């Protein structure tokens, strides 16, 4: 069977950031590759990336693809270079090209948003709850909090530039109150919220997770939030929507839920083609394919061992995961979270949390379906 083509291209237009978040998987974990890469993607690499995407679209008769401007902080790439990149892709790719940018929000001002509106680039913003919780983790290099700058940008985005608003991304902090965190995010009336587990693995465990510890602090946090959200959802929460989808027999559309293969590939600022950049948080070489847009088509990446392993679904899971009764919904979690010093053949470092969360959602839905009308 032919390999599933890539439909989402994460383009790392800038490899540095103007914040110093203490949990950042790019700068605070195992990945040091950014140090050797150029700060900004060159025009030549932009040109070749666009051409390679166009070739991939033609080879697989794709009707649409998504380009995610990423970093670092992608808005450090600058308005002129962002405009040039977007216009170049749309000129050469023979399909609908949807653009989005995942930003920390500190550089969102009216001129930037006016440009993104002209270019039709949707914007996702990272916010970690209320001002106190956000400013504990998402800080400037001098240690000062970034919430005020992010909130100012979000007020513009949610008012004058509402059609561009793609949603909010929040990293779970088990020391913060889950309901308060959610309600603080709802103040910005996001179209959707993504809650992410902090990246970690067996060699570098996330906060509150210890080998052999049956405690489930992340599940308890998310379950408390689920029980607040589920009876009357007022804002879409992607994690909960996808879990509900898979426990009811559907397929997931996001990494880390279910066993649907990823359709994503990453292009670094120097043009190197990588698997999901989150993998580099486990080991510097885990995401490396050895391919490059200056010489290689994306079809070559479809057969790269690193990509094949990342997209192998249930077959790539440990024996423990394959025999688990919630594997179809859990999917083993993110591959990066399964890493130990001897590789990825392990359950997720979040295994107890994932089991508890999935089982709770499954049982809650089953009880509702069994209840009298």
N, C-alpha and C positions, 0 to 999 in steps of 0.2 A: 504494500500500500504506500502511495506517495506520502512524503512528509507533509505535515500541515504547514502552510506558508506562514510567514510572519505578517502580522497585521498592525502591530504597534512597534514603532521605532523610537526608542528613548535616545535622544540626541543630547549628549553632554556638551552644551555650548560653552560652559565656563566651569573650570575645575576648582575654583576657590569660592569661599563664602564670606559674607560680612558679619556672620554670627559665629558663636563658639558654643553651640548647644552641647551639654555635657554627655548626651547619649548618642551623638551623631555616629552613624555606622560608617560614614566615609572617613572621618578624621579621628575618631576616638577608638576604633577597634583595629582589626588586623590589617586592614587595607592601607598600604603606603604608596600605592601606584600613582596616586594623584601628584605626589611630590616630583615625579619625573616627567609629568605631562605638561604641555603648555597650558597657560592660564585660560586662553580663549581658543576656540576652534578657528582655524585659518580659512580664508576664502577657498583655497584649493580643496581642503577637506570637506567643506560645505558642498562645493560643486560635485565632488565625487560621491558623497553620500546621497545627494539628490538623484544623481544618475543611477546609482546602485538600487535605490528604492524604485525608480522608474522601471528598471530591468526586472526587478522582482514582481512588480505589478503586472507587467506584460507577460512574464513567464507563467504566472498563475491566474491570469485573467481576473484580477481583483478589482472590485468596483469602488472600494474605499480603503484607506489606511489612516492611521493616526500617528502624528509626529508629536512627541512629548518633549518640550524644551526643558532641560533638567540641568543640574549642576552637582556640587556647588550650588550657587545661587544664579539661576539663568538670567535674571535681569541685569547682572553685572556685565553681561555680553554687550549691552548698550542698545539704544533704540535703532540706530542706523544699521547695525549688523543684524539685529533681529528682523528688521524689515527686509533687508537684502536676502536673508535666508528663507523667509516665508515666501517671498515672491519668486525666488529661484525654484523652490520645490513645486510650487503651484504651476510654474511655467513648464516643467519637464515631466512631472508625474502624470500619466494618463489615467487618472482616477480622481475621485473626490478625496481631498487631503484635509483631514480635520487636525487642527493645531490646538494644543493646550500647553500651559506652562505651570509647573509646580514650584511655587515661590514661598519664601519665608514672610513675604508681605511688607517688609520694611521699606522697599523701594517703589511701592505702588503710589503714584501720584497722578494728577490729572493728565499731564502730557503723555506719560507712559500708557495710561488706560485709554486715552484717545487713540493712540497708535494701535493698541491691541484691538480696539473696536473696529478700526478701519481694516485691520488684517484678519479679523474674525478669529482671534486666539482666546480660547477660554482659559480661565485662571483658577487654579486650586491653591489654597493658602493653608499653611501649617500654623495651628493655634492650639495650645495645650491647656484649654480651660479658662478659668478666671484669671484676673491679672496676677494674683499672688502665685498660683500654680505655674502659670506660663513663665513668669519672671524668675522662678527658681531654676529653670532648666534652659530656657531659650534666651541666652544672654549675648550681649556684644562682647568683643574681645577684652574690653576693660571691666567686664563683670556686671555692667548695668543691664537691667531688663529691657526687653524689646516690645513689650505689650503695647505701650502707647503708640509707637510707630506703626505696628501692625493694625491696631484698631483704627487709626486714622485712614490707612489705606483701605481697610474693609468697609468703612463708612462710605467711601466713594464707590467702591465696587458694588455694594449692596443697594445703593441709591441710583446715582446717575448711570452706572454701567452694569446694571443688574443682569442683562442678557449674557454677559461674559462670565458670570459667577459659576464656576464648576463645582465648588464645594470646599469643605474644610477637612483637614487631616489632623488628627490628634493622637499623640503617643500616650498609651495608658501609663498612668502614674498611680500605683496602688496606695500611695500615701495621701492622695487627694480623694475627696468624696466623689463617687461616680455620678450621682444625680446632680450635684452642684456643677460638676464639670460639664455635663451634657446641657444643662440649662444655661450655663454661661455661653456655650457655643450657639445655642438657639437664639440668643440675643441678636446675632447677625443674620438670622433667617436664612441659613444655608440650604441649598437644594438637596444636599446630601452630606453626611458626615462619615468619614472613615476613621475608625479606631484601630490603631496598630499596636501590636505588642512590641516592646523595646527589643531591638535585635541583640541576640546573644546565642551561645551554643554551649556544649558540654565543656569546652576548653576555656571559655570566657562567659560564665553564666550571667544572665540578666539579674537585676536587683530582685532579691527575695526568692530566687530559685536555687536549690542546692541538690546535688545528686543524692537520690534515695529518699528525699524528703517528700512525704505524701501530701503535704499542705498544698492548697490550690488558691493562692492569693489573687492571681489574675482571673481565674474563673469566678471567684466570689465577687470581685469588682464588676466583671462584665454581667454576671447574673443579676446583681442588684440593679444595674442599669437596664438590662433586658426586662425585668419585671416592672420597672418604671415606664418603659417605652411600649411594651407589647400590648397592653390593654387598649391603648388609644394613641398610636404613633402620630406624632405631630411633625416630625422631621424624619426623612429617610436616614437610616443607619445601615450602611452597606453590609457590614459584617453580619448583622442580624437578618437582613433580607436574604443574603446568600445562604446562611445556615438554614433558614426556613425553607428556602428553595430546595436544598439538597436533602433535608430530612423528609420532604414530601416527594422525593424521587426525581427531582430535576437536576440540572447541571449548573455548576458554579461558573461565574464569569470572572472570578478574581483568584489570584494566587493565594495559597494558604487555606483554602476551603475546597473540599472535594478533590477529585483526581483528574479534572480536565487539564490537558496539557497547556502550557503557556504559549501564547502567540507573540511574545515580546522578544526583542533583541536590542542590544545597547551599542551605541557608537560613542567611543570616548573622544575627548577633545583632540587627541592626536590622530584619530581615524581608526584606532584599533576596534575590532568587533568583539564584544563581550556577551556573555550570558547575563542574566539578571545581575545587576551591580550589587545587590544585597549579598550575593554569594561571597564577594570579596571581603565582607565583614568576618568571615570564618577563616579564610586563608587568602593571602595575596594573589595566588595563582588560580584560585577556584573558579573564577569567572573568565579566565583568559582562554581564547580560542586559537591564538596565533594568526588570525586572519586580520585583514586591513582593507578599508574601502578603496585605497589607492590601487590595490591589485586584485581584490577578491569580490565576487558577487555574493549576495546574501544567500543564494542557493547553496553555496559551499558551507555556510554556517549551519544549514539544516542538518548536515551529516557530521558536523564536528562532534567528537565524543562528549565534550562538555555540554553542548546543547542537547544531544540525544539523552544524556543522563538527566538533565534538568526537566525534560519533557516526557520522561518515561512513565509518569503516573504511578499506578499501583506496583508495577514491576520494579520500580526503583526503591520501594520501601523496604524496611527491615522486616525480618520474619515476624517480629513482635507486632508490627503495624499491620501486616497482611492478615494476621489472624484475629485482629481486633474487631469487635462488633460495631464500632462506629467509624471504621476506616473510610466508608464511602462518603461520609460527611466531613470527617476530619482531614482526610487525605494525607495524614502524616504531618500536617502543618507545613510551613515554609522549609524548603530544603536546607537553607542556610542554618536553620535552628537545629538541624540534626547532626551537625558537624561535631566530631571529637578528633583527637590527635591522629587517629587511625582512619579517618575518612567520614563518610556520610551514612554508613550502614547502621543507623541507630534511630530510635524514636526521637521525636522532638524534645528538646530540653524543657518544653512546655507540656509534655505529654500528660501529666496529671491534670493540668488546667484544661487542656483541650478536651480530654475525655469528660470531665465534669461538666463543662459548658455545653458540649454537644448533647450529652445525655439529658441535661436539663431542658434544653430547647426541644429535643425529640419527645420527651415525656410530657412537656407542657402542651405541645401540639396534639399528641395522642389523646391526652385527657380532654382537650377541647373537641376533638373530632368524635370522641365517644360520648360526650355529654348530650342529653336530650336537647332538641331544638328549642 
